[in-house]
Amino acid sequence: MTQSLAQEAAAKPPAHRWWPRNWMAWGAGFALLLGAYLLAGFYLAPRLIRSQATTWVKTNLNKSIAIGEIKVNPLSFKVDISDIAIPATTGSKNEPMVALTHLRLGFSPLSLFADAWRLTELRIEHPFVQATIRPDGSLNLLELVPPSHGGESPAFRIDIFSVDQGRIVYVDQSR
């Protein structure tokens, strides 16, 4: 009888054998989720940003927007956007109303749980603004102010703010 118990015990796999399989399943699940997050961040997020920005500008400002390349790094929570421009409505000598060659945003995801959203950096390179006072005395840049929706806007904190090599063109057509 003792030999049969010993043989049965030897024939049964140890109870802890399920641990390696369980850890492999958890590891595979984590790798799959991380891969999906990275694919969504690197490939889906730029398309979503372009779509949302275009829709927002068209809906709220009744204007078009030109956006160059968009790069998102989901690991560092940074977004780089090149060649942004909103064209002027009338007589602009082919110059946009506002434009910039490069925008970099860094975001702190932990700030979602704080009282203010935190941008780790906001860098604007080569901004261009064409301010025109029209013959009727109105300022063209007021077209870029969206209608108020009445709600409170979130508070922002910016760690690094940089504007490099900006240019402003001012035209007074009211005289």
C-alpha positions as CSV (number, residue, x, y, z in Angstrom):
1,M,0.0,0.0,0.0
2,T,2.8,2.4,0.7
3,Q,4.3,1.7,-2.7
4,S,1.1,2.4,-4.5
5,L,0.8,5.8,-2.7
6,A,4.4,6.6,-3.5
7,Q,3.8,5.6,-7.1
8,E,0.6,7.8,-7.3
9,A,2.5,10.7,-5.7
10,A,5.3,10.3,-8.2
11,A,2.8,10.1,-11.1
12,K,1.0,13.3,-10.2
13,P,2.7,16.6,-11.2
14,P,3.5,18.9,-8.4
15,A,0.7,21.3,-7.5
16,H,2.8,24.4,-8.2
17,R,3.3,23.6,-11.9
18,W,0.5,25.9,-12.9
19,W,2.5,28.9,-11.8
20,P,4.8,29.1,-14.8
21,R,1.8,28.8,-17.2
22,N,-0.1,31.4,-15.3
23,W,2.8,33.8,-15.3
24,M,3.3,33.2,-19.0
25,A,-0.4,34.0,-19.7
26,W,-0.1,37.2,-17.6
27,G,3.1,38.1,-19.4
28,A,1.6,37.5,-22.8
29,G,-1.5,39.5,-21.9
30,F,0.6,42.4,-20.7
31,A,2.7,42.3,-23.9
32,L,-0.4,42.2,-26.0
33,L,-1.9,45.2,-24.1
34,L,1.4,47.1,-24.3
35,G,1.7,46.4,-28.1
36,A,-1.9,47.6,-28.7
37,Y,-1.2,50.8,-26.6
38,L,1.9,51.5,-28.6
39,L,0.3,50.8,-32.0
40,A,-2.7,53.0,-31.0
41,G,-0.3,55.8,-29.8
42,F,2.0,55.8,-32.7
43,Y,-0.4,55.2,-35.5
44,L,-4.0,55.8,-34.5
45,A,-3.5,58.9,-32.3
46,P,-2.0,61.1,-35.1
47,R,-5.0,60.4,-37.3
48,L,-7.4,61.1,-34.4
49,I,-5.7,64.4,-33.6
50,R,-5.8,65.5,-37.3
51,S,-9.5,64.5,-37.6
52,Q,-10.5,66.2,-34.3
53,A,-8.6,69.4,-35.0
54,T,-10.0,69.7,-38.5
55,T,-13.5,69.1,-37.3
56,W,-13.2,71.4,-34.3
57,V,-11.8,74.3,-36.4
58,K,-14.5,73.8,-39.1
59,T,-17.4,73.6,-36.5
60,N,-16.3,76.3,-34.1
61,L,-14.5,78.8,-36.3
62,N,-16.0,78.0,-39.7
63,K,-12.5,77.8,-41.2
64,S,-10.2,75.3,-42.6
65,I,-6.8,74.2,-41.1
66,A,-3.8,72.8,-42.8
67,I,-1.7,70.4,-40.6
68,G,1.6,68.8,-41.6
69,E,3.1,65.8,-40.0
70,I,1.9,64.7,-36.6
71,K,4.0,62.5,-34.4
72,V,2.9,61.1,-31.0
73,N,5.1,59.3,-28.5
74,P,2.8,57.4,-26.2
75,L,5.7,56.5,-23.9
76,S,6.8,60.1,-23.1
77,F,3.3,61.6,-23.7
78,K,4.7,64.1,-26.2
79,V,3.1,65.3,-29.5
80,D,5.0,67.0,-32.3
81,I,3.0,68.7,-35.0
82,S,4.6,70.5,-38.0
83,D,3.2,73.1,-40.4
84,I,-0.1,74.3,-38.9
85,A,-1.9,77.1,-40.7
86,I,-5.3,78.7,-40.8
87,P,-5.8,80.7,-44.0
88,A,-7.0,84.3,-44.0
89,T,-10.4,84.9,-45.4
90,T,-9.7,87.8,-47.7
91,G,-6.8,89.4,-49.5
92,S,-3.8,88.0,-47.8
93,K,-1.1,87.7,-50.5
94,N,-1.1,84.0,-50.0
95,E,-0.2,84.3,-46.3
96,P,-2.2,82.6,-43.7
97,M,-3.9,84.4,-40.8
98,V,-2.0,82.3,-38.3
99,A,0.6,79.7,-38.8
100,L,3.6,77.9,-37.2
101,T,6.2,75.5,-38.4
102,H,6.4,73.3,-35.3
103,L,4.4,72.7,-32.1
104,R,5.6,70.4,-29.3
105,L,3.4,69.5,-26.4
106,G,4.4,67.4,-23.5
107,F,1.7,66.2,-21.1
108,S,1.8,64.8,-17.6
109,P,-0.9,62.1,-17.3
110,L,-0.9,62.2,-13.5
111,S,-2.2,65.7,-13.8
112,L,-5.6,64.3,-14.8
113,F,-6.1,63.5,-11.1
114,A,-5.0,67.0,-10.0
115,D,-6.8,70.3,-9.9
116,A,-5.0,71.5,-13.1
117,W,-3.7,69.8,-16.2
118,R,0.0,70.0,-16.5
119,L,1.9,70.5,-19.7
120,T,5.5,69.6,-19.2
121,E,6.4,71.6,-22.3
122,L,4.8,73.9,-24.8
123,R,7.1,74.9,-27.6
124,I,6.0,77.0,-30.6
125,E,8.5,77.6,-33.4
126,H,8.2,80.2,-36.2
127,P,4.7,81.4,-35.4
128,F,3.2,83.9,-37.8
129,V,0.2,86.2,-37.2
130,Q,-1.3,88.5,-39.8
131,A,-3.4,91.0,-37.9
132,T,-5.6,93.1,-40.1
133,I,-7.9,95.9,-39.2
134,R,-10.5,95.9,-41.9
135,P,-12.1,99.0,-43.6
136,D,-15.1,98.6,-41.2
137,G,-12.8,98.7,-38.2
138,S,-13.0,95.0,-37.2
139,L,-10.0,92.9,-36.4
140,N,-9.6,89.7,-38.5
141,L,-8.1,87.7,-35.5
142,L,-11.6,87.9,-33.8
143,E,-12.6,85.2,-36.3
144,L,-10.4,82.8,-34.3
145,V,-12.4,83.2,-31.0
146,P,-14.8,80.3,-30.7
147,P,-18.3,80.9,-29.4
148,S,-18.6,80.5,-25.6
149,H,-20.2,77.3,-24.4
150,G,-20.7,78.6,-20.9
151,G,-18.8,75.8,-19.1
152,E,-15.6,76.2,-17.1
153,S,-12.4,75.5,-19.0
154,P,-9.8,73.3,-17.2
155,A,-6.9,75.0,-15.5
156,F,-3.4,74.5,-17.0
157,R,0.1,74.6,-15.6
158,I,3.0,74.8,-18.1
159,D,6.5,73.9,-17.0
160,I,8.4,75.0,-20.1
161,F,6.9,77.6,-22.5
162,S,8.9,78.7,-25.5
163,V,8.2,80.8,-28.6
164,D,11.0,81.0,-31.1
165,Q,11.4,83.4,-34.1
166,G,7.9,84.7,-34.3
167,R,6.6,87.2,-36.9
168,I,3.6,89.5,-36.8
169,V,2.3,91.4,-39.8
170,Y,0.0,94.3,-39.0
171,V,-2.2,95.9,-41.7
172,D,-4.6,98.8,-41.1
173,Q,-7.1,99.0,-43.9
174,S,-9.4,101.4,-42.1
175,R,-7.5,104.5,-43.1
